[in-house]
Amino acid sequence: MNKYIKKISFTILSIIILLLLSCSKDDSITEINTYFSFFSLQGTTDKTYEIKGSSLRYIEPSTIFKIMGDNYNLSYEIEKENDYIKLSYKDNNINNYMIFNSKTNIVTLSSYNFYSYDLIDRISYISKFSITKPTSSFEEVSINLSDYDIKIINEDGLILLPISIASLLISSPCNINFYFNPLYNDKTVFGFEGYPLPLVYSAINENFKGSISTLEERKNNLSYIELFIDQFYGLKEYKNMSSLDNVISSFETYKNDILSTSSDTYQFAEINYFNNLNDLHTSLITYSPLSNYYDHDIIHSDSYNNLVEKLNNDISIRNSLTKKYGKITINDVNAYIYDDSMLVCFNNFDTNKYNIIDNLFNLNEGNLYNIKNIIFDLTCNTGGEVFTAYQILSLLTDDSLSFTYQYNNSNLYYKYDAIFDNDKDLDFHDNEAHNEYNYYLLTSNSTFSAANLFSAEFKAHNIGKSIGVKSGGGTCVIGYQVLPDGTTFTTSSLKQIVIKDDNGIYNQIENGIDVDYLYTNYTDLYDLITLDNYINNL
């Protein structure tokens, strides 16, 4: 009888202990029904979590992946086990996956090109363009979050990360730039798709204003920056930060200030750190709403400010010298004519430039203006859409065009082959380029980003002769970052365009492209009489 009573007592005690443990678990994690709000995408409701004793908000990584998949019609799968979550989808016969393993605290990506579909989706509306996507995948990437003082939480199979960290890991390989940070009230998380960062800022400003960061939140901010620079910053190796030790040492001057709970102190530490990367693609767009500086202007690095000052000076000189020549103006493209030469000036590669340049060629059909030489003036062009640059190149050469990306920490390359149908006859294999002209390219140190790429391809395909001074560089697709404290930046993303030389070797073009004919006082060439005489004597 005593043994029976003891057995019952032990069973009851076990049940009580299990109930207590269960209550403890329920008390430690609070599930919050959360609405995810966007500017351009459909909002949705899912769950986020609060953990007792933590000031951070947590999320299952699968939630972000699911929202992305639903918005972009991605056929995805989510596999859950006690120790891990696997997110996967298949695209062009490539198996793409990302695994969050709580046991090892390691995140595994099938490749840095996890979202290989994104570029195609952005340009699929253009019917006169055909693209061949690669069918081979990259090498697997493993990220040990312990290196960044980040822990994957596993509570009885519920695998969680801070919203900001999960967003960084899932969104950074994606050119769509789909972010879910920061939190702006108890039950709503604000997400956005790339642009427009100032609108993101205004939407969350009032909900953040007056709040004070905890030390835990500041540590999370530092971990976020370290993880971003080490794994998702396109110029990491170019900036001599090839190892995690190099990355961490780059923070030494700023670390204490970044960890400060004083918003003014950490805000300027973050600004100074990113500015000192000396990367023209990296600029502060909006301050943290927690700081006292939310109404101030965008902050750029000294190198960017120097570029803008030189750029404005060149524009002023060009306008003063070219105003005496006949001009064809289509939107923001100006074409100046002297004798048999046309100088075509445009200061960016936005999406309408292809149609404008195409119209200029159409205007000159039948040799209406007796033009033999066309000079593209990119001296004041600071870039824009990479795809637009290739569209315009397709008007100048019948060569097949391809754009190749190299990714951080990888010696493998991802190439898209492109065919254009410029005459819109649905024949993608007829020769359509305007080969009847002599082409020239005028570049300066302000010829940046997509304009720098245009200069590289212009030279690689022997389209014509380049004149002026070396272009200003810039080769990474622009990415967007929202730090956990709400500070927003543009940055050089993982996708870095490279150019293959005559020996079949891919080369970076971050340092700019040398010209065929050095003309250091290139602004003289804004005078079309001087320019026409110069090119006719080459």
C-alpha positions in Angstrom: 0.0 0.0 0.0 2.8 2.4 0.9 4.6 1.6 -2.4 1.3 2.3 -4.3 0.9 5.6 -2.5 4.5 6.5 -3.2 4.0 5.7 -6.8 1.0 7.9 -7.1 2.8 10.7 -5.2 5.7 10.5 -7.6 3.4 10.6 -10.6 1.6 13.6 -9.2 4.9 15.3 -8.4 6.1 14.7 -11.9 2.9 16.2 -13.3 3.3 19.3 -11.1 6.9 19.7 -12.2 5.9 19.5 -15.9 3.1 21.9 -15.3 5.5 24.3 -13.6 8.0 24.0 -16.4 5.2 24.6 -19.0 4.0 27.6 -17.1 7.6 28.9 -17.0 7.9 28.5 -20.7 4.6 30.3 -21.3 5.6 33.1 -19.0 9.0 33.5 -20.7 7.7 33.9 -24.2 4.7 36.1 -25.2 3.1 35.5 -28.6 1.9 38.7 -30.2 -0.5 38.8 -33.2 1.2 41.3 -35.4 0.3 43.2 -38.5 3.0 43.6 -41.1 2.5 46.9 -43.0 4.0 47.9 -46.3 3.9 50.8 -48.8 3.8 48.8 -52.1 3.0 45.3 -51.0 0.0 43.6 -49.5 0.0 43.6 -45.7 -0.5 40.5 -43.7 -1.0 39.3 -40.1 1.4 36.8 -38.4 3.2 36.4 -35.1 6.1 38.1 -33.3 7.3 37.3 -29.8 8.6 38.9 -26.7 11.0 37.1 -24.4 10.9 37.8 -20.7 13.8 39.9 -19.6 14.6 41.1 -23.2 13.9 44.4 -24.8 14.1 43.0 -28.3 11.2 41.7 -30.4 11.7 38.2 -32.0 10.3 36.4 -35.0 10.4 33.0 -36.7 12.5 33.4 -39.8 9.9 31.5 -41.8 7.5 34.4 -41.2 9.6 36.8 -43.2 10.3 34.2 -45.9 6.6 33.4 -46.2 5.6 37.1 -46.6 8.3 37.5 -49.3 7.2 34.3 -51.1 3.5 35.3 -51.1 4.2 38.8 -52.4 6.5 37.7 -55.2 4.6 34.5 -56.2 7.5 32.4 -55.1 6.8 28.6 -54.9 8.5 28.0 -51.6 8.7 25.4 -48.9 9.2 25.6 -45.1 10.5 22.6 -43.2 10.6 22.6 -39.5 12.3 20.2 -37.1 13.0 20.5 -33.4 16.5 22.0 -34.0 16.1 23.9 -37.3 14.0 25.6 -39.9 14.8 25.2 -43.6 13.5 27.7 -46.1 13.7 26.7 -49.7 12.5 27.3 -53.3 13.5 26.1 -56.7 14.3 28.6 -59.5 15.6 27.7 -63.0 16.5 24.2 -61.7 18.6 25.6 -58.9 17.7 24.5 -55.4 17.9 27.5 -53.1 17.8 27.1 -49.4 18.5 28.7 -46.0 18.8 26.7 -42.8 18.6 28.1 -39.3 20.1 25.5 -36.9 19.6 26.4 -33.2 21.8 23.5 -32.0 24.9 24.7 -33.8 23.8 28.4 -33.9 24.8 28.4 -37.6 22.8 29.8 -40.6 23.5 28.0 -43.9 22.8 29.5 -47.3 22.8 27.6 -50.5 24.7 30.6 -51.9 25.1 34.3 -51.5 22.8 34.5 -54.6 20.0 33.0 -52.6 17.4 35.1 -54.4 18.5 34.5 -58.0 15.0 35.3 -59.4 14.9 39.0 -58.4 16.6 40.6 -61.4 14.4 38.8 -63.8 11.2 39.9 -62.0 12.3 43.5 -62.1 12.7 43.6 -65.9 10.2 40.9 -67.0 7.8 43.6 -68.2 10.1 44.6 -71.0 8.9 42.5 -74.0 11.8 43.5 -76.3 14.3 41.8 -74.1 15.3 38.1 -73.7 17.5 36.8 -70.9 19.2 33.5 -70.3 19.7 32.7 -66.6 22.5 30.5 -65.3 21.6 27.0 -64.3 24.5 26.3 -62.0 24.4 27.2 -58.3 27.0 28.7 -56.0 28.9 27.2 -53.2 27.2 26.9 -49.8 27.8 29.6 -47.2 27.8 29.0 -43.4 27.4 31.9 -41.0 28.2 31.2 -37.3 26.1 33.7 -35.4 28.1 33.2 -32.3 30.9 35.2 -34.0 28.6 38.2 -33.8 27.2 37.6 -30.3 23.8 36.5 -31.7 21.9 33.5 -30.4 19.2 31.5 -32.2 16.5 30.9 -29.6 14.9 27.5 -29.4 11.9 27.2 -27.1 10.4 23.8 -27.4 10.9 23.8 -31.2 9.9 27.4 -31.6 13.0 28.9 -33.4 13.4 32.6 -33.0 15.8 35.5 -33.9 15.5 39.3 -33.3 13.4 40.8 -36.1 16.3 42.9 -37.3 18.8 40.0 -37.5 16.3 37.7 -39.2 15.5 40.4 -41.7 19.2 41.1 -42.4 19.9 37.4 -43.1 16.9 36.8 -45.3 16.7 40.1 -47.2 20.3 41.0 -47.8 21.0 38.4 -50.6 17.9 39.8 -52.4 18.1 42.8 -54.8 14.5 43.6 -53.9 15.8 44.8 -50.5 12.8 43.7 -48.5 13.2 44.7 -44.8 11.1 44.4 -41.7 12.8 46.8 -39.3 12.2 48.7 -37.1 9.2 47.9 -34.9 7.1 51.0 -34.6 4.4 50.0 -32.1 3.2 47.1 -30.0 1.4 45.2 -32.7 2.7 46.5 -36.0 6.0 45.9 -37.8 6.7 48.2 -40.7 8.3 46.6 -43.8 9.4 48.1 -47.0 10.7 47.2 -50.5 13.8 49.2 -51.3 12.4 52.7 -51.8 11.4 55.1 -50.4 13.5 55.2 -47.2 12.4 58.8 -46.2 8.8 57.6 -46.2 9.7 54.7 -44.0 11.3 57.1 -41.7 8.3 59.4 -41.5 6.0 56.5 -40.9 7.9 55.4 -37.8 9.2 58.7 -36.5 6.4 59.6 -34.1 6.3 56.1 -32.6 10.0 56.1 -31.8 10.5 59.7 -30.8 11.5 60.1 -27.1 12.3 56.4 -26.6 15.6 55.4 -25.0 17.6 52.4 -26.2 18.7 49.8 -23.7 22.2 48.3 -23.6 20.8 45.1 -25.1 19.4 47.0 -28.0 22.7 48.8 -28.6 24.5 45.4 -28.5 22.0 44.1 -31.1 22.7 47.2 -33.2 26.5 46.5 -33.1 25.9 42.8 -33.9 23.8 43.8 -36.9 26.5 46.1 -38.3 29.2 43.6 -37.8 27.2 40.8 -39.5 26.2 43.1 -42.4 29.8 44.3 -43.0 31.3 40.8 -42.7 28.7 38.9 -44.8 26.7 41.3 -47.0 28.9 44.3 -47.8 30.0 44.1 -51.4 33.3 45.9 -50.9 34.4 44.1 -47.8 37.6 42.6 -49.4 38.2 45.7 -51.5 38.3 47.7 -48.3 40.8 45.2 -46.8 38.4 43.6 -44.4 38.9 40.1 -45.6 38.5 38.4 -42.2 36.1 38.9 -39.3 39.1 40.1 -37.3 39.6 42.9 -39.8 35.9 43.8 -39.7 35.8 43.9 -35.9 39.0 45.9 -35.7 37.4 48.5 -38.0 34.9 49.2 -35.2 37.5 49.8 -32.4 37.4 53.6 -32.7 33.6 53.6 -32.7 32.6 50.6 -30.6 32.1 52.3 -27.2 30.1 55.1 -28.8 27.9 52.7 -30.8 27.1 50.8 -27.6 26.2 54.1 -25.8 22.5 54.5 -24.8 22.8 58.2 -25.7 21.1 58.6 -29.0 23.3 61.5 -30.1 26.5 59.6 -29.2 25.7 56.4 -31.0 24.1 58.2 -34.0 27.2 60.1 -34.9 29.4 57.0 -34.2 27.4 55.1 -36.8 27.5 58.0 -39.3 31.3 58.3 -38.9 31.9 54.6 -39.2 29.9 54.3 -42.5 31.3 57.6 -43.9 34.9 56.4 -43.2 34.3 53.4 -45.4 34.8 56.1 -48.1 32.4 54.3 -50.4 30.4 56.6 -52.7 27.4 54.2 -52.6 27.2 54.4 -48.9 25.3 57.4 -47.5 23.0 58.1 -44.5 19.4 58.6 -45.8 17.6 59.2 -42.5 18.7 59.6 -38.9 17.4 57.3 -36.2 14.0 58.5 -35.0 15.5 58.1 -31.5 18.0 60.9 -32.1 17.6 64.6 -31.9 18.7 65.1 -35.5 15.7 63.6 -37.4 15.0 66.8 -39.4 18.6 67.2 -40.7 19.7 66.6 -44.3 21.1 63.4 -45.7 24.7 62.8 -44.6 27.3 61.9 -47.2 31.0 61.1 -46.9 33.7 63.7 -47.7 34.5 61.8 -50.9 30.8 62.0 -52.0 30.7 65.7 -51.2 33.9 66.3 -53.2 32.4 64.5 -56.1 29.2 66.6 -56.0 31.2 69.8 -55.8 33.3 68.8 -58.8 30.1 67.6 -60.6 28.3 70.9 -60.1 31.3 72.8 -61.4 31.5 70.6 -64.5 27.8 71.0 -65.2 28.1 74.8 -64.9 31.1 74.8 -67.3 29.3 72.5 -69.8 26.1 74.6 -69.8 28.1 77.8 -70.4 30.0 76.4 -73.3 27.3 74.4 -75.1 24.6 77.0 -75.0 25.8 78.5 -78.2 25.2 75.3 -80.2 22.0 73.9 -81.7 20.3 71.7 -79.2 17.8 68.9 -79.3 16.2 68.4 -75.9 14.2 65.3 -75.0 13.2 65.4 -71.4 16.5 65.6 -69.5 18.8 64.6 -72.4 20.5 67.3 -74.4 22.0 66.7 -77.8 24.3 69.5 -79.2 25.3 69.6 -82.9 28.3 71.1 -84.6 29.3 70.2 -88.2 29.1 66.4 -88.4 29.3 65.7 -84.6 26.6 65.3 -82.0 27.4 65.6 -78.2 24.8 63.7 -76.2 24.6 64.7 -72.5 22.7 62.9 -69.8 23.4 62.8 -66.1 21.9 59.5 -65.0 20.7 56.1 -66.3 17.1 56.2 -65.1 14.6 53.9 -66.8 13.4 56.4 -69.5 16.9 57.0 -70.9 16.8 54.1 -73.3 13.7 55.3 -75.1 15.1 58.9 -75.3 18.4 57.7 -76.8 16.5 55.4 -79.2 14.4 58.4 -80.3 17.5 60.5 -81.0 18.7 57.8 -83.4 15.3 57.7 -85.0 15.4 61.5 -85.4 18.6 61.2 -87.4 17.4 58.4 -89.7 18.0 59.4 -93.3 21.0 61.5 -92.1 18.8 64.4 -91.4 21.5 66.2 -89.4 24.4 64.9 -91.5 25.9 63.3 -88.3 28.9 61.0 -88.5 30.3 61.2 -85.0 28.2 60.7 -81.8 29.9 61.5 -78.5 28.3 60.3 -75.3 29.2 62.7 -72.5 29.1 60.9 -69.2 31.4 63.3 -67.4 28.5 64.4 -65.1 26.7 61.0 -65.0 26.6 59.5 -61.6 24.8 56.2 -62.5 21.4 54.7 -62.1 19.8 51.5 -63.5 22.3 48.9 -64.6 19.8 47.4 -67.0 19.3 50.8 -68.7 23.0 51.0 -69.4 22.9 47.7 -71.2 19.8 48.6 -73.1 21.6 51.7 -74.5 24.8 49.7 -75.2 22.6 47.3 -77.3 21.9 50.3 -79.6 25.6 50.7 -80.3 26.8 47.2 -80.8 25.5 43.9 -82.2 27.8 42.0 -79.8 26.0 39.7 -77.4 25.8 41.4 -74.0 26.0 39.8 -70.6 26.3 41.1 -67.1 28.2 39.2 -64.5 28.1 39.5 -60.8 30.7 38.4 -58.3 29.6 37.9 -54.7 31.3 38.6 -51.4 33.8 35.9 -50.3 33.3 34.0 -53.5 35.4 33.2 -56.5 32.3 32.1 -58.4 30.4 34.3 -60.8 26.8 34.6 -61.9 26.2 35.7 -65.5 23.1 36.8 -67.3 23.2 36.7 -71.1 21.0 39.3 -72.8 19.5 39.6 -76.3 17.6 42.8 -77.3 15.0 43.4 -80.0 15.4 47.1 -80.5 13.5 47.3 -83.8 10.6 45.4 -82.1 10.1 43.0 -85.0 10.2 40.0 -82.5 13.4 38.8 -84.2 16.0 38.7 -81.4 18.8 37.6 -83.8 18.9 40.2 -86.5 21.6 42.9 -86.4 19.9 46.1 -85.2 22.7 48.3 -83.8 23.4 51.7 -85.3 26.8 50.9 -86.8 26.8 53.8 -89.2 28.3 56.2 -86.7 31.7 56.7 -85.1 31.3 56.5 -81.3 33.2 58.4 -78.7 32.8 58.5 -74.9 33.8 61.4 -72.7 34.4 60.5 -69.0 35.6 62.1 -65.8 36.1 61.2 -62.2 32.4 61.9 -61.7 31.5 59.1 -64.2 30.2 56.8 -61.5 28.3 53.5 -60.8 26.2 52.5 -63.9 28.1 55.2 -65.9 31.3 53.6 -64.9 29.9 50.2 -66.0 28.9 51.7 -69.3 32.4 53.0 -69.8 33.8 49.5 -69.0 31.5 47.7 -71.5 32.1 50.5 -74.1 35.8 49.7 -74.0 35.4 45.9 -73.6 33.3 45.7 -76.8 35.5 48.1 -78.8 32.5 50.3 -79.5 34.6 53.4 -79.9 37.2 55.7 -78.4 37.1 57.1 -74.9 38.4 60.5 -74.0 39.0 62.6 -70.9 40.1 61.2 -67.6 39.6 57.9 -65.8 36.0 57.2 -64.7 35.1 57.5 -61.0 34.4 53.8 -60.3 31.6 52.2 -58.4 30.4 48.7 -59.4 28.1 47.4 -56.7 24.3 47.3 -57.0 23.0 49.7 -54.4 21.5 48.0 -51.3 19.5 49.4 -48.4 19.9 48.9 -44.7 17.7 49.8 -41.8 19.7 49.5 -38.6 17.7 48.2 -35.5 17.7 51.8 -34.1 15.9 53.0 -37.3 18.9 54.7 -39.0 18.7 54.1 -42.8 21.6 53.8 -45.2 22.2 53.1 -48.9 25.2 50.8 -49.2 27.2 48.7 -51.7 25.4 45.4 -51.8 26.7 41.9 -52.4 26.2 42.1 -56.2 29.4 43.5 -57.7 29.5 43.7 -61.4 32.8 42.5 -63.0 34.1 42.6 -66.6 35.8 39.8 -68.5 39.0 40.8 -70.3 40.5 39.4 -73.5 42.2 36.6 -71.5 38.9 35.4 -70.1 39.6 36.8 -66.6 37.0 38.7 -64.6 38.2 42.0 -63.3 36.7 44.4 -60.7 36.0 47.9 -62.0 35.6 49.6 -58.6 38.6 51.8 -59.3 37.3 53.2 -62.6 38.2 52.7 -66.3 41.2 54.3 -68.0 40.5 56.3 -71.2 42.0 55.6 -74.6 43.0 59.3 -74.9 43.9 61.2 -71.8 42.7 64.8 -71.9 43.2 66.1 -68.4 41.4 69.4 -69.0 38.4 67.6 -70.4 36.1 70.5 -69.8 37.7 72.2 -72.8 35.9 69.5 -74.9 32.5 70.9 -73.9 33.2 73.4 -76.6 32.0 71.5 -79.6 34.5 73.2 -82.1 37.4 72.0 -79.9 35.8 68.5 -79.5 35.1 68.1 -83.2 38.6 69.2 -84.2 40.1 66.8 -81.6 38.2 63.7 -82.6 38.8 64.3 -86.3 42.5 64.3 -85.6 42.7 61.1 -83.6 
